[in-house]
């Protein structure tokens, strides 16, 4: 007999009673025993595919999770969903699929769980959008849920040959360095041979991009928000000793079923605030400003871009990670990982300690178990941070009434205010071509519009353009604003998520070449030197949103449904409008 009462679990609809004999016959066909059929059914969802190194290790890791579920008297049922890997999609039309894939991941996991009446989920994800997509599905379903990250890639090292510029030879390499190497190659300061050597060594293993880019940022979020076991996100993907975290995650989800601890017991306003703190103090990706509101939306919690940025503003930045700093994810793991980071935040009273986690213990109880302290090199003591405010800053003003976001980690205070004339481009391609041809001037603010969620469509990331600017040595000499997004690997003074987006007639749609723009990350302002009357006059003469070539298919569908960026660019009404919770059906 199972030790679990299935009378209130969803899987009773497919395993219990005489009328479910046809359903059980399918399960016997797959080799399940009578005992396994009558245990809780646990979805083990992965984003495994052969698209990129971030996903390639997930199938193997899922087997360890299944062992843990079995050890806890559950029956694991493995399934996969899609991923679109940003490193592959970057810099071409494929990037329009990226943000839409987050919604597709959440939707397909939800549909699979509902269709087969699974009682809980352990979700494994490795690449940028797959992490929030998986967490969104957990909160939407409100099942007992444990998230586990596939792990980061190992750092690359360049051959020690004179052909390769010295700064590339003396640092750990990530894919960010390859995008910047392209910029060097374009301006003639890197040879074909050097580029060829670097591309072969920059990404030496399975795992997600190694810096504090979007994947690692959202992995840190998974621990801070409580959906993942403490320290489970830190170990690099190739370490087969990661199996212990997979096995423990499988056991943990069975404990959550037993105690009826569900995803929305874990994901609360307080735990979202904890997650935002961790993004800020690690200099995390600006994409967290998009994904945290989207996860909150699934729980019916209003936690918008401005709320995220309020936390960023008063959180010290004290973890020195790429792209603004020097270290990669493996370095953070080696010095104790996110538990040590959160322990530092606790010293300053910046953590809600009562939030429940995937272990069934509170954050405070988990942190009481951590004996390690800040090493002073990767994790600085919070009393002596790198900067006193977070590595990501929110902006508002007459150019961004709904807000915008900029990563300032690694930018000195004197570089955090920039005024210059606009140089307006109607798409990323147009801007990238101009950057390649040096069709811009030092001191300008490059404006890339029509790249928002609806108008892009798909809210593409701009890494190719920003990396090319950095490669040309112009990263600190120009600024860039867009209604699109930036990669977590972007560095330089780059403002994203400008809202309302151009497609909705936001002020960014009304800009002309030469308009004087001021970006003030110290005061949190994004303004253009135009009167309200002039902006209103331009709005009257606005020709309307740009037509795109996406008039059908998934990207068209996303553009029709997507909401404003500051609310997370979500595509359904969320928990506020729901009439039932899946677990109670």
C-alpha positions as CSV (number, residue, x, y, z in Angstrom):
1,X,0.0,0.0,0.0
2,X,1.1,3.5,-0.8
3,X,1.9,5.7,2.3
4,X,0.1,8.6,0.5
5,X,-3.6,9.2,0.5
6,X,-4.5,9.6,-3.2
7,X,-8.1,10.6,-2.6
8,X,-7.2,14.3,-2.9
9,X,-4.4,14.1,-5.4
10,X,-5.0,14.8,-9.1
11,X,-3.6,11.3,-10.2
12,X,-6.7,9.7,-8.6
13,X,-8.4,10.5,-11.9
14,X,-6.1,8.1,-13.8
15,X,-5.2,5.4,-11.3
16,X,-8.0,4.8,-8.8
17,X,-11.2,2.8,-9.1
18,X,-12.7,0.3,-11.6
19,X,-13.5,3.0,-14.2
20,X,-9.7,3.7,-14.5
21,X,-8.8,0.3,-15.7
22,X,-8.2,1.5,-19.3
23,X,-5.8,4.2,-17.9
24,X,-4.0,1.6,-15.7
25,X,-3.6,-0.7,-18.7
26,X,-1.5,2.0,-20.4
27,X,0.7,2.2,-17.3
28,X,1.1,-1.6,-17.1
29,X,2.2,-1.3,-20.8
30,X,5.1,0.9,-19.8
31,X,6.3,-1.6,-17.2
32,X,4.9,-0.1,-14.0
33,X,4.0,-2.3,-11.1
34,X,0.7,-2.2,-9.3
35,X,2.4,-0.5,-6.4
36,X,3.9,2.2,-8.7
37,X,0.6,2.9,-10.3
38,X,-1.0,3.7,-7.0
39,X,1.8,5.9,-5.7
40,X,1.8,9.7,-6.4
41,X,2.7,10.4,-10.0
42,X,5.5,13.0,-10.2
43,X,6.2,14.8,-13.5
44,X,10.0,15.1,-14.1
45,X,10.1,17.9,-16.7
46,X,13.3,18.7,-18.6
47,X,14.2,21.1,-21.4
48,X,16.7,18.6,-22.8
49,X,17.7,19.1,-26.4
50,X,20.7,19.2,-28.7
51,X,20.4,22.9,-29.5
52,X,23.1,24.1,-27.1
53,X,25.4,23.0,-24.2
54,X,23.0,24.5,-21.6
55,X,20.5,21.7,-22.3
56,X,22.6,18.8,-23.2
57,X,23.2,17.4,-19.7
58,X,19.5,17.6,-18.5
59,X,18.4,14.2,-19.7
60,X,21.1,12.5,-17.6
61,X,20.4,14.6,-14.6
62,X,16.7,13.7,-14.8
63,X,17.6,10.1,-14.1
64,X,19.1,11.1,-10.7
65,X,15.9,13.0,-9.9
66,X,13.8,9.9,-10.8
67,X,15.9,7.8,-8.4
68,X,15.1,10.3,-5.6
69,X,11.4,10.3,-6.4
70,X,11.4,6.5,-6.2
71,X,13.3,6.5,-3.0
72,X,10.5,8.7,-1.5
73,X,7.8,6.3,-2.6
74,X,6.7,8.2,-5.7
75,X,6.5,7.2,-9.4
76,X,8.4,9.6,-11.7
77,X,7.1,10.3,-15.2
78,X,9.7,12.0,-17.3
79,X,8.7,14.4,-20.1
80,X,10.4,17.2,-22.1
81,X,9.5,20.6,-23.3
82,X,11.2,23.0,-25.7
83,X,13.9,25.5,-25.3
84,X,15.2,28.3,-27.5
85,X,18.8,29.0,-26.6
86,X,19.6,32.7,-26.8
87,X,23.3,32.2,-27.6
88,X,22.2,30.4,-30.8
89,X,19.2,32.7,-31.5
90,X,21.2,35.9,-31.0
91,X,21.7,38.4,-33.7
92,X,19.2,37.2,-36.2
93,X,15.4,36.6,-36.7
94,X,15.6,33.5,-34.4
95,X,15.8,35.8,-31.4
96,X,12.1,36.7,-31.9
97,X,11.4,33.1,-30.7
98,X,13.2,33.6,-27.4
99,X,10.7,35.4,-25.1
100,X,7.7,33.6,-26.8
101,X,9.4,30.3,-25.8
102,X,9.1,31.2,-22.1
103,X,5.3,31.3,-22.5
104,X,5.4,28.1,-24.6
105,X,7.4,26.3,-22.0
106,X,5.0,27.3,-19.2
107,X,2.0,26.4,-21.3
108,X,3.4,23.0,-22.5
109,X,4.4,22.0,-18.9
110,X,1.0,23.0,-17.7
111,X,-0.8,21.1,-20.4
112,X,1.3,17.9,-19.8
113,X,0.7,18.0,-16.1
114,X,-3.0,18.6,-16.5
115,X,-3.5,16.1,-19.3
116,X,-1.9,13.2,-17.3
117,X,-3.0,14.4,-13.8
118,X,0.4,14.4,-12.2
119,X,0.6,15.2,-8.5
120,X,3.8,17.2,-8.3
121,X,6.7,18.4,-10.5
122,X,10.5,18.5,-10.5
123,X,11.5,20.8,-13.3
124,X,15.0,20.9,-14.8
125,X,16.1,23.8,-16.9
126,X,19.3,25.1,-18.3
127,X,18.9,28.1,-20.6
128,X,17.7,31.6,-20.2
129,X,13.9,31.5,-20.8
130,X,13.5,27.8,-19.7
131,X,14.2,28.7,-16.1
132,X,11.4,31.3,-15.6
133,X,9.1,29.3,-17.9
134,X,9.5,26.2,-15.7
135,X,9.0,28.2,-12.5
136,X,5.9,30.0,-14.0
137,X,4.4,26.6,-14.7
138,X,5.0,25.4,-11.2
139,X,3.3,28.5,-9.7
140,X,0.5,28.4,-12.2
141,X,-0.3,24.8,-11.4
142,X,0.3,25.3,-7.6
143,X,1.6,21.8,-7.2
144,X,4.3,20.7,-4.8
145,X,7.3,21.7,-6.9
146,X,11.1,21.6,-6.9
147,X,13.2,23.4,-9.5
148,X,16.7,22.3,-10.4
149,X,19.2,24.1,-12.6
150,X,21.2,22.1,-15.1
151,X,24.4,23.9,-14.0
152,X,26.8,26.3,-15.6
153,X,29.5,25.7,-18.2
154,X,33.1,25.5,-17.2
155,X,35.2,28.6,-18.0
156,X,37.2,28.6,-21.2
157,X,40.9,29.5,-21.5
158,X,42.7,30.9,-24.6
159,X,45.9,29.3,-26.0
160,X,48.9,31.3,-24.8
161,X,50.0,32.4,-28.2
162,X,50.9,36.0,-29.3
163,X,48.3,35.9,-32.1
164,X,45.6,36.3,-29.4
165,X,45.3,39.7,-27.7
166,X,46.7,39.6,-24.1
167,X,43.5,40.5,-22.3
168,X,41.8,37.4,-23.9
169,X,44.7,35.2,-22.8
170,X,44.7,36.3,-19.2
171,X,41.0,35.8,-18.2
172,X,38.4,33.1,-18.1
173,X,36.4,33.1,-21.3
174,X,32.6,33.0,-21.8
175,X,30.4,33.3,-24.9
176,X,30.3,37.0,-24.1
177,X,34.0,37.2,-25.1
178,X,33.2,35.7,-28.4
179,X,30.7,38.4,-29.3
180,X,33.2,41.0,-28.3
181,X,35.9,39.2,-30.3
182,X,33.7,39.7,-33.3
183,X,33.8,43.4,-32.7
184,X,37.6,43.3,-32.4
185,X,37.8,41.3,-35.7
186,X,35.5,43.9,-37.4
187,X,37.7,46.8,-36.4
188,X,40.9,45.0,-37.5
189,X,42.4,44.4,-34.0
190,X,41.9,40.6,-34.1
191,X,43.1,38.2,-36.8
192,X,41.1,35.5,-38.5
193,X,43.4,32.9,-36.9
194,X,42.8,34.4,-33.4
195,X,39.1,34.4,-33.8
196,X,39.2,30.8,-35.0
197,X,41.3,29.7,-32.0
198,X,39.0,31.5,-29.5
199,X,35.8,30.0,-30.8
200,X,37.1,26.5,-30.2
201,X,38.0,27.1,-26.6
202,X,35.5,29.7,-25.2
203,X,32.8,27.1,-24.3
204,X,34.6,23.9,-23.2
205,X,31.7,21.8,-21.7
206,X,28.1,21.2,-21.1
207,X,26.2,23.9,-19.1
208,X,24.8,27.4,-19.4
209,X,26.8,30.6,-20.1
210,X,29.3,31.0,-17.2
211,X,28.9,34.7,-16.2
212,X,26.1,36.2,-14.2
213,X,24.0,36.3,-17.4
214,X,20.3,35.5,-17.5
215,X,20.6,31.7,-16.9
216,X,22.8,32.0,-13.9
217,X,20.8,35.0,-12.6
218,X,17.5,33.0,-12.8
219,X,19.3,30.0,-11.2
220,X,20.2,32.2,-8.3
221,X,16.6,33.3,-8.2
222,X,15.4,29.7,-8.0
223,X,17.3,29.3,-4.7
224,X,16.5,32.7,-3.3
225,X,12.8,32.4,-4.1
226,X,12.7,28.9,-2.4
227,X,11.8,26.7,-5.3
228,X,15.2,25.0,-5.5
229,X,17.2,23.4,-2.8
230,X,20.0,25.5,-1.3
231,X,23.2,25.5,-3.3
232,X,21.7,23.2,-6.0
233,X,22.3,25.7,-8.7
234,X,26.0,26.3,-8.2
235,X,27.8,23.1,-9.2
236,X,28.9,23.2,-12.9
237,X,26.9,21.0,-15.3
238,X,29.8,18.5,-16.1
239,X,30.2,17.5,-12.5
240,X,28.6,14.1,-12.2
241,X,28.5,14.8,-8.5
242,X,25.5,17.0,-9.4
243,X,23.5,13.7,-9.1
244,X,23.3,14.2,-5.4
245,X,21.3,17.4,-5.9
246,X,19.0,15.7,-8.4
247,X,18.4,12.8,-6.1
248,X,17.8,15.1,-3.2
249,X,15.4,17.2,-5.3
250,X,13.4,14.0,-6.1
251,X,13.2,13.1,-2.4
252,X,12.3,16.7,-1.5
253,X,9.2,16.8,-3.8
254,X,7.8,13.7,-2.1
255,X,8.3,15.5,1.3
256,X,6.4,18.5,-0.1
257,X,3.5,16.2,-1.2
258,X,3.3,14.6,2.2
259,X,3.2,18.1,3.9
260,X,1.0,19.6,1.2
261,X,3.5,22.5,0.6
262,X,2.7,23.9,-2.8
263,X,4.4,26.4,-5.1
264,X,2.4,29.4,-4.0
265,X,3.2,28.6,-0.4
266,X,6.8,29.1,-1.5
267,X,6.4,32.0,-4.0
268,X,5.1,34.9,-2.0
269,X,5.7,38.7,-2.2
270,X,8.4,38.3,0.5
271,X,10.2,35.5,-1.4
272,X,10.0,37.5,-4.7
273,X,11.6,40.4,-2.8
274,X,14.4,38.0,-1.6
275,X,15.0,36.9,-5.2
276,X,15.2,40.5,-6.3
277,X,17.8,41.2,-3.6
278,X,20.0,38.4,-4.8
279,X,19.8,39.6,-8.4
280,X,20.8,43.1,-7.3
281,X,23.7,42.1,-5.1
282,X,25.2,39.8,-7.7
283,X,24.9,42.3,-10.6
284,X,22.4,40.0,-12.3
285,X,20.7,40.2,-15.7
286,X,18.2,43.0,-16.4
287,X,16.0,40.2,-17.7
288,X,15.1,39.4,-14.0
289,X,13.1,42.6,-14.2
290,X,10.9,40.8,-16.8
291,X,10.8,37.3,-15.3
292,X,10.2,38.1,-11.6
293,X,6.9,40.0,-12.5
294,X,5.9,37.1,-14.8
295,X,6.4,34.5,-12.0
296,X,4.5,36.8,-9.6
297,X,1.7,37.1,-12.1
298,X,1.2,33.3,-11.9
299,X,0.5,33.6,-8.2
300,X,-1.7,36.7,-8.5
301,X,0.8,39.0,-6.9
302,X,1.4,42.5,-8.2
303,X,5.2,42.7,-8.4
304,X,6.1,44.9,-11.3
305,X,9.3,46.3,-12.8
306,X,9.2,49.3,-10.5
307,X,8.9,47.1,-7.4
308,X,11.8,45.1,-8.5
309,X,13.9,48.2,-9.2
310,X,13.0,49.7,-5.8
311,X,14.7,46.7,-4.2
312,X,17.6,47.0,-6.6
313,X,18.1,50.6,-5.6
314,X,18.7,49.9,-1.9
315,X,20.6,46.6,-2.1
316,X,24.4,46.7,-2.0
317,X,26.3,45.1,-4.9
318,X,28.9,42.9,-3.4
319,X,29.4,39.8,-5.6
320,X,32.0,40.2,-8.3
321,X,30.8,38.4,-11.4
322,X,31.0,38.8,-15.1
323,X,30.0,40.7,-17.2
324,X,30.5,43.7,-14.9
325,X,33.1,41.9,-12.7
326,X,35.8,39.3,-13.0
327,X,34.4,35.9,-12.0
328,X,32.2,33.2,-13.4
329,X,29.6,30.9,-11.8
330,X,32.0,28.1,-10.9
331,X,34.0,30.7,-8.9
332,X,30.9,31.6,-6.9
333,X,30.1,27.9,-6.3
334,X,33.7,27.3,-5.1
335,X,33.4,30.0,-2.4
336,X,30.0,28.8,-1.1
337,X,27.4,30.0,-3.6
338,X,24.1,31.7,-3.1
339,X,23.7,30.5,0.6
340,X,26.7,32.5,1.6
341,X,25.4,35.5,-0.5
342,X,22.1,35.3,1.3
343,X,23.8,35.0,4.6
344,X,25.5,38.3,3.9
345,X,22.2,39.9,3.0
346,X,20.7,38.6,6.3
347,X,23.5,40.4,8.2
348,X,22.1,43.6,6.9
349,X,18.5,42.7,7.6
350,X,17.7,42.4,3.8
351,X,16.2,38.9,3.7
352,X,12.8,37.7,4.8
353,X,13.8,34.7,6.8
354,X,10.3,33.1,7.3
355,X,9.8,32.2,3.7
356,X,9.3,28.5,3.2
357,X,11.6,26.6,0.8
358,X,11.6,23.4,-1.3
359,X,13.3,21.6,1.7
360,X,10.2,22.3,3.9
361,X,12.5,24.5,6.0
362,X,12.4,28.3,6.1
363,X,15.1,30.5,4.5
364,X,16.3,31.4,8.1
365,X,16.6,27.7,9.1
366,X,18.5,27.0,5.9
367,X,20.9,29.9,6.5
368,X,21.5,28.7,10.1
369,X,23.1,25.6,8.6
370,X,25.6,27.5,6.5
371,X,29.0,27.9,8.2
372,X,31.0,29.5,5.4
373,X,31.6,33.2,5.2
374,X,32.3,35.7,2.4
375,X,35.7,35.1,0.9
376,X,36.4,38.8,0.1
377,X,37.3,38.2,-3.5
378,X,34.2,36.8,-5.2
379,X,31.7,37.5,-2.4
380,X,32.7,40.7,-0.6
381,X,31.4,41.3,3.0
382,X,28.2,43.3,2.8
383,X,29.8,46.0,5.1
384,X,32.4,46.7,2.3
385,X,30.4,46.2,-0.9
386,X,31.7,46.9,-4.4
387,X,29.0,49.6,-4.6
388,X,26.4,50.7,-2.1
389,X,23.5,50.2,-4.5
390,X,22.5,47.3,-6.7
391,X,24.1,46.4,-10.0
392,X,20.8,47.0,-11.8
393,X,18.8,50.2,-11.7
394,X,15.3,51.2,-12.7
395,X,14.6,54.4,-14.7
396,X,11.5,56.5,-15.3
397,X,10.8,59.8,-17.0
398,X,9.1,61.4,-20.0
399,X,10.9,59.0,-22.3
400,X,9.8,55.9,-20.2
401,X,6.6,56.6,-18.3
402,X,6.2,52.9,-17.6
403,X,9.8,52.5,-16.7
404,X,13.1,51.1,-18.1
405,X,16.1,49.2,-16.7
406,X,19.8,49.4,-16.9
407,X,22.7,47.3,-15.5
408,X,25.3,49.5,-13.9
409,X,27.5,46.7,-12.3
410,X,31.0,47.5,-13.3
411,X,30.3,51.1,-14.4
412,X,31.9,53.8,-12.2
413,X,29.6,56.3,-10.6
414,X,30.8,59.1,-12.9
415,X,29.8,57.0,-15.9
416,X,26.3,56.5,-14.7
417,X,25.0,59.8,-16.1
418,X,25.0,60.3,-19.9
419,X,23.6,63.1,-22.1
420,X,23.8,63.0,-25.8
421,X,21.9,63.4,-29.1
422,X,19.7,60.6,-30.3
423,X,20.8,58.4,-33.2
424,X,17.6,56.6,-34.1
425,X,17.3,53.2,-35.7
426,X,14.1,51.3,-36.6
427,X,15.5,47.8,-35.9
428,X,18.4,46.0,-34.4
429,X,19.7,45.0,-37.9
430,X,19.7,48.7,-38.9
431,X,21.7,49.6,-35.8
432,X,24.1,46.7,-36.1
433,X,24.9,47.6,-39.7
434,X,25.5,51.2,-38.7
435,X,27.8,50.1,-35.9
436,X,29.8,47.8,-38.2
437,X,30.3,50.8,-40.6
438,X,31.0,53.2,-37.7
439,X,27.9,55.1,-38.7
440,X,27.6,56.8,-35.3
441,X,29.5,59.4,-33.3
442,X,31.1,59.3,-29.9
443,X,28.8,60.9,-27.3
444,X,25.5,59.8,-29.0
445,X,22.6,57.8,-27.6
446,X,21.9,55.0,-30.0
447,X,18.1,54.4,-30.0
448,X,16.8,51.0,-31.3
449,X,13.0,50.9,-31.4
450,X,10.3,48.6,-32.7
451,X,11.9,45.7,-30.7
452,X,9.3,45.4,-27.9
453,X,7.3,42.3,-27.1
454,X,4.4,43.2,-29.5
455,X,6.2,45.4,-32.0
456,X,9.3,43.3,-32.6
457,X,7.6,41.0,-32.2
458,X,9.3,39.0,-29.5
459,X,11.5,41.6,-27.6
460,X,14.8,40.5,-28.9
461,X,18.1,40.9,-27.1
462,X,20.7,43.2,-28.4
463,X,24.0,41.4,-27.5
464,X,25.4,41.5,-31.1
465,X,25.2,45.3,-31.3
466,X,26.4,46.0,-27.7
467,X,29.2,43.5,-28.0
468,X,30.3,45.0,-31.3
469,X,30.4,48.5,-29.6
470,X,32.5,47.1,-26.8
471,X,34.8,45.3,-29.3
472,X,35.3,48.7,-31.1
473,X,36.3,50.3,-27.8
474,X,33.2,52.4,-27.8
475,X,31.2,50.7,-25.0
476,X,31.8,53.7,-22.6
477,X,31.7,56.4,-25.2
478,X,28.1,55.9,-26.4
479,X,24.9,54.9,-24.7
480,X,22.1,52.8,-26.0
481,X,18.3,52.6,-25.3
482,X,15.7,50.2,-26.7
483,X,12.2,48.9,-26.1
484,X,13.8,45.5,-26.6
485,X,15.9,43.6,-24.2
486,X,19.6,43.1,-23.5
487,X,21.4,39.8,-23.0
488,X,22.5,39.2,-19.4
489,X,26.0,39.2,-21.1
490,X,25.6,42.9,-22.2
491,X,28.0,45.4,-20.7
492,X,28.2,49.1,-21.2
493,X,25.6,51.8,-20.6
494,X,22.6,50.1,-22.1
495,X,19.0,50.8,-21.2
496,X,16.3,48.2,-22.0
497,X,12.6,47.6,-21.5
498,X,11.6,51.2,-22.3
499,X,7.9,51.4,-21.9
500,X,5.4,51.9,-23.4
501,X,7.1,50.3,-26.4
502,X,7.2,51.9,-29.8
503,X,4.3,49.7,-31.1
504,X,2.0,51.3,-28.5
505,X,3.0,54.8,-29.5
506,X,5.3,55.3,-26.5
507,X,7.6,58.3,-26.4
508,X,10.5,56.1,-27.9
509,X,8.4,55.9,-31.1
510,X,8.4,59.7,-31.4
511,X,12.1,60.4,-31.1
512,X,14.1,62.0,-34.0
513,X,17.8,62.2,-34.7
514,X,19.4,64.9,-32.5
515,X,16.9,64.9,-29.7
516,X,18.9,65.3,-26.5
517,X,18.5,62.3,-24.2
518,X,19.6,62.1,-20.6
519,X,20.1,58.7,-18.8
520,X,20.7,59.3,-15.1
521,X,21.2,56.0,-13.3
522,X,22.1,57.8,-10.1
523,X,18.7,59.5,-9.9
524,X,16.8,56.8,-11.8
525,X,15.7,59.0,-14.7
526,X,15.3,58.6,-18.5
527,X,14.3,61.8,-20.2
528,X,14.3,63.6,-23.5
529,X,14.6,67.4,-23.7
530,X,11.2,67.8,-25.3
531,X,8.1,69.5,-23.9
532,X,4.9,67.7,-23.2
533,X,3.4,69.8,-26.0
534,X,6.0,68.8,-28.5
535,X,5.6,65.1,-27.6
536,X,1.8,65.4,-27.9
537,X,2.2,67.1,-31.3
538,X,4.5,64.3,-32.5
539,X,2.1,61.7,-31.2
540,X,-0.7,63.2,-33.4
541,X,1.5,62.9,-36.4
542,X,2.7,59.4,-35.6
543,X,2.1,56.9,-38.5
544,X,1.3,54.0,-36.2
545,X,3.2,50.7,-35.5
546,X,5.6,49.3,-38.0
547,X,4.3,46.3,-40.0
548,X,6.3,43.1,-39.5
549,X,6.5,40.0,-41.6
550,X,4.9,38.0,-38.8
551,X,1.2,37.8,-39.8
552,X,0.6,34.2,-38.7
553,X,2.1,31.5,-36.5
554,X,3.4,31.4,-33.0
555,X,5.2,34.7,-33.0
556,X,2.1,36.5,-34.4
557,X,0.0,34.8,-31.6
558,X,2.5,36.0,-29.0
559,X,2.3,39.6,-30.3
560,X,-1.5,39.5,-30.1
561,X,-1.6,38.3,-26.6
562,X,1.4,39.9,-24.9
563,X,1.0,42.5,-22.2
564,X,3.3,45.4,-21.2
565,X,6.9,44.9,-20.4
566,X,6.7,46.3,-16.8
567,X,4.1,43.6,-15.9
568,X,6.4,40.8,-17.3
569,X,5.3,40.6,-20.9
570,X,2.8,37.9,-20.0
571,X,0.1,36.4,-22.3
572,X,-2.8,35.3,-20.0
573,X,-4.8,36.9,-17.1
574,X,-2.9,34.9,-14.4
575,X,-4.0,33.8,-11.0
576,X,-6.1,36.9,-10.4
577,X,-8.7,35.7,-12.9
578,X,-8.5,31.9,-12.3
579,X,-11.6,30.0,-11.2
580,X,-9.9,26.9,-10.0
581,X,-6.5,25.7,-8.9
582,X,-5.2,22.6,-10.6
583,X,-4.2,20.8,-7.4
584,X,-7.8,21.1,-6.1
585,X,-9.6,20.0,-9.2
